[in-house]
Amino acid sequence: KTPRSLLDSMQKVLREVGVEYFALMRFAHTGEPLDKWVIGYRAPPKWIEAYKHRDDPNADPVVKHSRETVEPFFWSDVIDDERARKARDMQVAEFLVVPVPGPYGCVGTMWMGGGREKLLKYKLVIQAIGLSCYYHLQRHCDGAPDPPATTSRLNKREHDVLDLVADRALRLRQVGARPGNERLQGHRACGERGARRACRT
């Protein structure tokens, strides 16, 4: 798939789990503008234009926190009151922020926009789908900034494992939508453990 078609497919699948908009960013060097960071996005252009830290995303508290954890978190738990007010003025509901782990540390971050309740409910599914797509898109990026010395990309086997986790997570969500499924709880628990293991590899 081309990067454009992959982003379109990603948007279609993520909408099933409550994600209306998203942006994928790789970590770049301090002083690099936003266009050197963004791998791809599906969001209103005005949101990108209004981004407070366009000149250096490293100054963004959300990006800083993404470097310190591999667990998804809500951006409203990190931003200040002024930024939260401006977000509400632009009708931004909430973002689930998904750090992108590599073998030796986080290499990027993903912002998934939607309603908090649904983002929380499908957090692990969103994480697995997002990471699978991110790593595929990363291979298509031209002119990517030099990564820090402590990072590297996933190998083919790791990509394949993450793809399987993402596919299973989406299938579990679809099974869960059917009434009367007595095995759902066991499947869901298994899927969550698998997603956690893959994302921390």
N, C-alpha and C positions, 0 to 999 in steps of 0.2 A: 504494500500500500504506500501511497505518497503521504507526506506529512499532512496535507490538507484533508485527504480522505480519512486518515487515521483520526484526526481531530473531530471530523464530522461523526465518525462512528462512536468515538468516545463520548461526544455530547449526547448522542441518541441513547446510549446505554446508561449514562449517568442520570439522565432525566428520569429514568425508571426508579431511581433511588433518591429522588428529591434534589438533585443538583441542577440548578438552572443555568449557572454561569461558572466558568473556571478559568484559571490562569496557571501556567506551568513555568517555573523559573529555575534556572541553574545559577549557582553561586558564581559570581565573577569577582574581579579584584576591586578594591576600594577605589572610588573615583570613576568607575565605569558606569555610563548612563543606562537607563532602563532597557533600551533596545538591545543591549549586549547581554541582558539577563534572560529575556523572555524567549522560551522555546515555542510556545503557542498559547492561544487563548480563544475562548468563545465568551465574550462579554461586550457590553456596550462600549464603544470607543471613548465615550466621555468619562467612563470610570478609569480607564488607563491614563487619559489625559489629566485627570484630577489627582492622580496618585502623588502624594505629598513628597515622596523621596525619589522622584524620577532621576535626579542627578547622581544619587548614590544610594541604592537600596540597602547597602550595608548599614546605613544609619537607622533603618526601620526597626523598631522593637520587635515586630512580628518576625522579620528575617533573623534578627539576633536570637530570638527564642528557638527558631527552626534549626539553628546550628547546635543547640544545646540538648535536643531531645529527639527521639525517633517516634514518640507517641503523638498522634493527632491531637490538636487543641483548637479551641475556638478563638478567633482573633479578638472578639469582644472582651476576652479575659486578659488581653495584653495591651490593647490600645488605650490612650488617654480619653478623657471625657470630651474634649474638643473634637477629636477625630471621630468619636462615636456619634456626636451630634451631626457633623458634616455627612457622615455615612447615612444617617437617618434622613437627612434632607435630600439625599440622592436616591432614596428608597432602596438602600442596601439592607437587606434583612440580617444576614449572618454569613460568616465564612468559616468552614472547617478547614484548618490549615494542616496539610499533611507533609511533614518533612520527608525528604528523599534520602534514604540511607545508602551508603556505599560500603565497600569492605573495610574502609578505614575512616569512616566518619560521614556525616551528611554532606551531600553534594548539591542539593537544591531543595525547592519547596513548591507545593501546589496549594492553590487557594480554590476551595469549592464552595460556591455561593448558593444559598437556599434557606429554607426555614430551619431553625435550630432543632426542633423536635424530630424532624425526619432525618436531618444530618446525623443527629445523635443515634437514632435507631439503626441506621445503616452505616455507621462509621467504619467498621471493618471491611464491609463490602466496597465502600467508596475508596478506602485506602488501597485495597488489593487491585481494583480496576485502574485507579490512578497510577500506581507504581508500574504496573505492566505497560500501560500506554506511554508513560514517561520514558522508560528505558528504551522502548522502541523508537520514540521520537528523537531521543538523544543520538542515536546512530545516524539519523538523517541530517542532523544540524551541520550546516556549513559555517566555517569561521568561528567555531566555538572558542571561548577564551581558554587559555592554558589552565588546567585544573591545579589546585594546590598539590604540593608534593606528596601529601599523605592520602590522596584519593586515587581511585581507579574505577573503571567501569566493570559492570558485571560480565561474566563470561557467558557463553551460549547455554551451558547447563543451568546456570542461575536464572537466565531469562526464561528458559522452558519451565522451570519449577514455578516461577512467579506467574507465568501465563496460566498454568494449571490451577493455581490457587485462585486467581481472578475469575476464571471460568467457573470453578466450583462455587465460589462465593455468590456469583450472579445466579447460578442454578438454584442454590439454597434459598435465595430471596424469592425466586419465582415459585418454588415449591411451597414456601411459607405463605404465599398468597392464597393457596388452595385450602378451603375449610376441611376440617376433620383429619388432618395429617398427623397421626400419632407419633411419627418418628421425627418430627421437626426438631424438637428440643435436642435430641442427641446429635442430629446432623449439624445443627447450628453450633453447638459447643465444639464439635470436631472441626468445623470450618473456621471458627474463631482461633482455635489453637494453631491450626495450620497457617493461617494468615499471619499470626504473631511471629511464628518461627521463621517464615519466609522473609518478612519485612525486617527482621533483625539479623539476617544472614550477612 
